[in-house]
Amino acid sequence: MGAAWKLPEEQGIPKMKQLAAELEVSHPDAARSLLDGLEGTFTVNRLGLPPLLVASLQSTNISESANSILRTVTGRTKNFKSGKDQVLRWAAARLIEAEKGFRLFRATAKFGC
């Protein structure tokens, strides 16, 4: 899979489809997952981004980290008095606080950030 993602889209997508066909026999759920939104997974390749940034964006680690922090801090609160608006304010405040602990993209030096 990793090798296929490094290929240009017109070569990588057929490789991924071949892998999905092989997985279909023993792991049909994995095959369906691989094919779900396959063209979209090559978006970062089309953009011509530096390899380090591509590696960061191809992973779900960024969103999973934020969601994990949010679950941890909001899990302690059992009753939001003002409903949905209160939940959104609480989540925004917690994510702003959590932002301090986020690591920078590995590729930010390439962009001069």
N, C-alpha and C positions, 0 to 999 in steps of 0.2 A: 504494500500500500504506500509506504513512504517513498519508494522509488517512483511509483506512478504519479504521485503528487508533484514530484520534481520535474516531470515531463511537461511539455506544452499541452494545452487542453486537447488538441486534436489527436494526440497520442496517448495521453493519460486516461481520458474517459473510456476508450476501448479496453485498456488494461484493467481498469476498475470494473467494468462490466464483465470481463473475463473472470476476474477474481470472484465477483458476485455469483456467477454461474457455477463456479467450483464450490462455493460455500452453500449453495442452495440445497445440496444433498444432505450435508451433515449439520448445517446451521442456517436454516431458512430465515430465522428472524434477523440474523446478522447480515444475510444477503439483502433482505428488504431494507434494512437500515442503511446499508452501503449505497443502495440505489436511490434512496430517498433524498432528493435534492442534490444529486450527483453533480449536475452542471454548476450549481451554486458553489460547490466546494472548490472549484477552480477559479473563482473570482480573484483571489489574491494573486494567482499566477498571471492573469490577464492585466493586472494593474502594474506589473513590472516593479514591484516593491523589492527592497533589499532582502536577502535570504533570512537574516535574523528577525526582521519584522514579520515576514511571511510565517516563520516558525511560531511566533507568538500568536498571530491571528488565526492560524489553522487549528489552534488548540482551544478548548472551552475553558481552560484554566482561569482566564480573566473573569468571566461571568460566574464560574463556580466559586471562586474565592470571595467575590462580593456577596453572593447568595449565602455562602457559609457564614460569613460575618454577620449578615443581616439575620439569619436564623438564630444565631447564638444570642445576639442582643435582644431581639424581639421575643424570643422564646421565654424570657423571664417575665414578660408582661402578659397577663392573662385577661385583662379587661380594659378595653379602650373606650373611654367615656363618650366620645363624640363620633363614634362609628368610623366610616371609611376615611373621612378627612383627617381624623386624628391618626389613623394608621399610616396614611401617606406622609404626613408631617413627621411622624416618628421614624419611618423608614428613611426619609430623606436626611433627617438629622443624624441617624446612625451611620448611613453611608458616607456622609461628609466626615464624620469622625473616623470611620474606618479607612478613609482615603489616606490618612496620615501613615498607615501601616502598609500601604501598597508599595510594591517594588516598581521601579520604572521599567518600561519596556527595555529589553536588552539592546534594541536597535536605536534607541534615542540618540546616542552619540553620533550615529550616521546622519541624523537629521539636524544636528546642532541644537537640540533641545536642552 
